[in-house]
Amino acid sequence: MAGEVRKRWQPKVRAKAKQTAATSQGVMIDVRAQLGYAAPAGTTDEARERHLTLALPPHHAGRLFDAQERGGERQMRQAVADALKDVYFQQHGTRAASLEEVRMLGVEHIEFDL
């Protein structure tokens, strides 16, 4: 009986947690990876290892969940890179406005928490 309760209850709990993260709370990310970026006029920053722990806003959480459901590693990697660009490099639009692209290479560790 306990197994049946878990089987039916767990998907509902997960769905509610995802919905909350994507609409109001966001997610925490802990990532250690080679990160680099491209800026205008062909300038680039060589990728270097960074270890970041950040709170990602709900719209980024929603995009991550969408990429996860589509099952695309490439889409998930791009969603994380875009989130790091917005939150870490551009600090929600307050700096580095000319930054064009963030590249996430050589991911050593990545973990999400709701």
C-alpha positions as CSV (number, residue, x, y, z in Angstrom):
1,M,0.0,0.0,0.0
2,A,2.8,2.5,0.8
3,G,4.3,1.9,-2.6
4,E,1.0,2.7,-4.3
5,V,0.6,5.9,-2.3
6,R,4.1,7.0,-3.2
7,K,3.6,6.1,-6.9
8,R,0.5,8.3,-7.1
9,W,1.6,11.1,-4.6
10,Q,5.1,11.7,-5.8
11,P,4.3,12.9,-9.4
12,K,1.8,15.4,-8.0
13,V,4.3,16.7,-5.5
14,R,7.0,17.1,-8.2
15,A,4.5,18.8,-10.5
16,K,3.5,21.3,-7.8
17,A,7.1,22.0,-6.9
18,K,8.0,22.6,-10.6
19,Q,5.0,24.9,-11.0
20,T,5.9,26.9,-7.9
21,A,9.6,27.2,-9.0
22,A,8.6,28.3,-12.6
23,T,6.0,30.8,-11.5
24,S,7.1,32.3,-8.1
25,Q,10.2,31.0,-6.4
26,G,12.8,30.0,-9.0
27,V,15.6,27.5,-8.3
28,M,19.0,27.5,-6.8
29,I,21.9,26.3,-9.0
30,D,25.3,25.2,-8.0
31,V,27.6,24.7,-11.0
32,R,31.4,24.3,-11.5
33,A,32.3,24.6,-15.2
34,Q,34.5,26.3,-17.7
35,L,32.6,29.5,-18.6
36,G,33.5,32.0,-21.2
37,Y,31.7,34.7,-23.1
38,A,31.7,36.6,-26.4
39,A,31.4,40.3,-26.7
40,P,31.0,42.7,-29.7
41,A,33.7,43.3,-32.3
42,G,35.0,39.8,-32.0
43,T,36.4,40.1,-28.5
44,T,36.2,37.0,-26.4
45,D,37.1,36.1,-22.9
46,E,38.9,32.8,-22.6
47,A,36.8,30.3,-20.7
48,R,37.9,29.7,-17.1
49,E,36.7,27.6,-14.3
50,R,34.1,29.1,-12.1
51,H,32.1,27.7,-9.2
52,L,28.9,29.6,-8.8
53,T,25.9,29.1,-6.5
54,L,23.1,31.4,-7.6
55,A,19.3,31.9,-7.2
56,L,17.7,31.7,-10.7
57,P,14.4,33.6,-11.1
58,P,11.2,31.8,-12.0
59,H,11.4,32.5,-15.8
60,H,14.7,30.7,-16.0
61,A,13.4,27.8,-13.9
62,G,10.5,27.5,-16.3
63,R,12.9,27.4,-19.3
64,L,15.0,24.7,-17.6
65,F,12.0,22.5,-16.9
66,D,10.8,22.9,-20.5
67,A,14.2,21.8,-21.8
68,Q,14.3,18.9,-19.4
69,E,10.9,17.7,-20.6
70,R,12.0,17.9,-24.2
71,G,14.9,15.7,-23.2
72,G,17.5,17.9,-24.9
73,E,20.9,18.1,-23.2
74,R,21.8,20.9,-25.7
75,Q,18.7,22.9,-24.8
76,M,19.3,22.4,-21.1
77,R,22.9,23.5,-21.4
78,Q,21.8,26.6,-23.4
79,A,19.1,27.4,-20.8
80,V,21.7,27.3,-18.0
81,A,24.2,29.4,-20.0
82,D,21.5,32.0,-20.7
83,A,20.5,32.1,-17.0
84,L,24.1,32.5,-15.9
85,K,24.5,35.3,-18.5
86,D,21.5,37.2,-17.1
87,V,22.0,36.6,-13.4
88,Y,25.8,36.4,-13.0
89,F,27.5,38.2,-15.8
90,Q,24.8,40.9,-16.5
91,Q,23.3,41.0,-13.0
92,H,19.7,41.3,-14.3
93,G,20.6,44.0,-16.8
94,T,22.6,46.3,-14.6
95,R,26.0,45.6,-16.2
96,A,27.7,44.1,-19.3
97,A,24.9,45.0,-21.6
98,S,27.0,44.3,-24.7
99,L,27.7,40.7,-23.7
100,E,26.5,38.5,-26.6
101,E,26.8,34.9,-25.5
102,V,28.0,32.8,-22.5
103,R,29.5,29.5,-23.3
104,M,29.4,26.7,-20.7
105,L,32.1,24.1,-21.4
106,G,33.5,21.2,-19.4
107,V,30.8,21.0,-16.8
108,E,32.3,19.3,-13.7
109,H,29.4,19.6,-11.4
110,I,25.8,20.9,-11.6
111,E,23.1,20.6,-9.1
112,F,19.6,22.3,-8.8
113,D,17.5,22.8,-5.7
114,L,14.0,24.0,-5.4
